[in-house]
Amino acid sequence: MESEIRDNLIQLPVVAIVGPRQCGKSTLARRIIGDFENSIYLDLEKPSDLFKLDEPEIFLGSNRGKLICLDEIQRRPEIFPVLRSFVDETGTSGQFLILGSASPELLRQSSESLAGRIAYTELMPFTWNEISSMADISWERYLERGGFPRSLICTSSSASLKWRLNFIRTYIERDIFQLGFNIPSLTLHRLLLMCAHSHGQCQNLSKIGDSLGVSHTTVRKYIDILVHTYILMVLPPFEANLKKRLVKTPKIYFRDSGILLALLGIDDFSQLLGHPIFGSSWEGMAIINIIASNPGWNPSFYRDSNGTEIDLVLEKGGRLKAFECKASATPSLNCGFWTAMSELNIGEAFVVAPVSSAYPIKNNVKVIPLGEIASNY
């Protein structure tokens, strides 16, 4: 990823690193700009740095020829047209490295004027493959604390939980407002709790709207915001021309298992083991990791009206791969899974489970540990 960003800075005038807050964007950016002889870093969360952009034309003109890093760019969206004029005037690459806590789709609404001049790279919390080699990080700890660096490295479960609760509070009370969204804090907190209790399930927007006192279209808008600010992921249903009724409602997962468990008030892994969310928290964590480890594949889930289901289907160029996610060292598959495999004519499937090594269970279906999800293609 770092090499990709450096290559983009050679080719294009503007490079953006986007992702949730506290996932390491600033650390990565400082390391990159440290290799440039002339560079400037502005943290737009700091009033003194934000003030420097009150007259952006003057600031940019006086720092011509330097790589300028603008952190938390969504704090000053009106600067994008100014950046376009500046890069068009100078015509050189590697002028701006911008960081944002919103998705490329959301940020692009403000940065349309930079089309053709900007490359986006998403930086997410750690995946299991990125940190599994660390001796003191077990899958239990990763599932409990999630992938945010500061949550993972806390000296205790209680300290990690405190960090995650502060993250959630800041997101609800400050971050959403700073991104320009007018959602009442209490409403947003209630919505997050509802999504946490139904993690990994198909969402009934009308039912949620009734509980919140808003319309289902408003609920959809709120969920879109949670998706574009990297809190939730929406997994669409598989589309197939089969002569049977398929579920058409998407599933919703929290992107980070640690945030999910903090919302549910789960203190540590031992408490998680006895909680009904244990199975779906493993499922969500595994699905997020599988998708991240297999770029270019289109993810979905398969379920029909009879309950025949596959947790995750990846499609690429007509090829299909199936994944089941089981929080058991001795996973078993029900009849519905085999039926779905036959209906979709899927020739190969993987059961992702907390096991130490891979082993086959039938034909082209095998159980694999979390660390092997990227090595089976």
ABEGO torsion letter per residue (X at the ends): XAAAAAAAAAABABBBBBEBBGAGAAAAAAAAAAABABBBBBBAABAAAAAAAABAAAAAAAABGBBBBBBGAAABAAAAAAAAAAAAAAGBBGABBBBBABBAAAAAAAAAAABGABBBBBBBBBBAAAAAABAABBAAAAAAAEABAAAAABABAAAAAAAAAAAAAAAAAAAAAAAGBBBBAAAAAAAAAAAAAABGBBBBAAAAAAAAGBBAAAAAAAAAAAAAAGABBBBBBBBBBBBBBBBABBBBBBABAAAAAAAAGBABAAAAAABAAAAAAAAAAAAAAAAAABBGBBBBBBBBAAGBBBABBBBBGGBBBBBBBBBBABBBBBAAAAAAAAAAGBABBBBBBBBABBBBABEABBBBBAAAAAAAX
